[in-house]
Amino acid sequence: MKVGITGHQRLEDASGWDWVKMEMDNFLAKLRRPLVGITCLAEGADSLFAELVLQHGGSLEAVVPFPEYELLLPAHQRNRYRALLDAASVITVLEKRRSKQESYFAAGKKVVDATDLLLAVWDGKPAKGLGGTADIVKYARQELKPVIHVDPIRRSVTDG
């Protein structure tokens, strides 16, 4: 099964990451094999998801929004990003769009297009900029892709 990820890079309450990790881990354990995780490897939900996919014996497909993407990551995230990128069996680097936000949106759409379902670590709020989690969830729904909503605020997991 091909599972994509979209989600927050940071949570208002950082302790929520432990809950998110547990829920993603439980979810991935139930999926049919072979398991393929498709991700942009951003900080937060994407990287956590990628690590869990590998722990479950799955493979990674990375979608890099533009060639210089790594340079925009926080310094503390770059080693983790490189390690996950090295672990990916497929790496797709997209051409840079007019803006970073347009590039992020294009990458998120690419993730959705390649998946059987989308896992969304999302507080349910509108995106703060084009290509944010809300935009990717909306696109997935338009494309009739199943979405599993992992809400770190309400600590709930729902289909839809």
N, C-alpha and C positions, 0 to 999 in steps of 0.2 A: 504494500500500500504506500502511495506517495502522499506525504503529509507536509503541508507548508505551515510556516509560522509568520505571524505578524504580532507585534506587541510593543509595549512600552520599554524604553531604555532605562527609565528610572521610575521608582514608585515613591509617592509621598511618604509612605511608611515603609522603610526598607525591610522591616521584619516580614513584610508580605511575601518576599522572595522565597522564604522557606516553604510557605503554603503553596505558592505557585509551583515550586519544584516538585513537591509531593504530588500535586494534582497532575502535572504533566507526566511525571514518572508513572503514576497509576494508569493514566490514559494510554501512554505508549505501550505499556505492558500488555494491554488488551487487544492491540491491533494485529491484524494478520501479517504474516511475513511473506516475502521479504519486505522490510521496512526501509523506506527512503525518506529522509528529511530534507526539505528544500527551504533554504534560508539565505538571507542577506548577511548573516553573521554580525549584525549590529550588536552593540552593547545591550545587556539586559536580557529580554525574553528570547531573542534570536540565539545568542550565544549559549544560554542555559539549555534551550531546546536542542541545539546541535550536540552539546556534550551528552545529554540524555539519550539522544538517538544513537550515538556511538556506544554508550554503555549498554544499550539494548541490542547491540550487534547489527544495527542498521548502517546504512551508508548515507553520506551527505552529498547534496548538490548545492553548490554555492552560486548565488546570483549577486555579482558585484555591481553596484549602481553606476560606477564610472571608474576609469583607471586610477585616479588619485584618491579614491575612497579611503584607503587606509590612513592617509595623512590627516584626515579630519577626525579620526578616532582619538579619544583621550589617550595620552601616553601609556597609562596603566593598562589599557585594553589591547594595545597593539600586539603584544606577545601572544595573548589568548587568541586574537583574531588570526595571526599567522599560523598558529598550531592547528586551529580548526580548518583554515584554508588548505593547509598541507594535508589534512585528513580527508578532504573532499575528493570524491571520485570524479566529479564533474564540476568545472568552474566556468561560468559564463560571465564575461565582463561586458557590460553594456556601454554603448557610446554615451558620452556626456551630453545631456540636454542643455537647454538655455539656462536653466537654474538647477541648483542642487535639489530643490523640492520636486521639480519635474523629473529629475533623475530618480529620486526615491520612489515617486509614484510609479514610474515605468518599471522599476525593479520589483516593487510590490505586486504589480499586475502580472509580471512575468512569473513570480512565485505562484500566484493564484492559478494562472493558466496551466501550470505544470503539475498541479496537485489534484488528488482525489478528494481531499478535504483540507480545510484551513483551521488551524488552531490559533485563536486570537486571545492574547493576554491583554485585556482592555478594560478600562474603567467605565466604558459606556459613554464617555464624553466626546464632543466633536474634536476633530483633529486640530492641532495648533498650527499646522501648516500643510500644504498640499503633500500628499503621500503619507500622511500620518495613519495610525492604526484605524481610525474611523473610516478613512477613505478606502483603505484596502478591504475592510469588512464590507463596506457598501458595494465595492466592485465585485467581491466574491458572491455576494447575494444576487447582484445583477446577472452574474454568469451562472447562477443556480448551483453554486458549489456549496456543499455542506460546511457550516461554520460551527465549531465548538468554542463557545465563549467562556473563557476563564477570567472571572472578574475578581481582581485582587482586593477591591474595596469591600464588596459584599460577601466575598469568599464563597462564591457560587460558581458552578459549572453548568452551562445550559447548551442545548442544541438550538441553532437558529441564526 
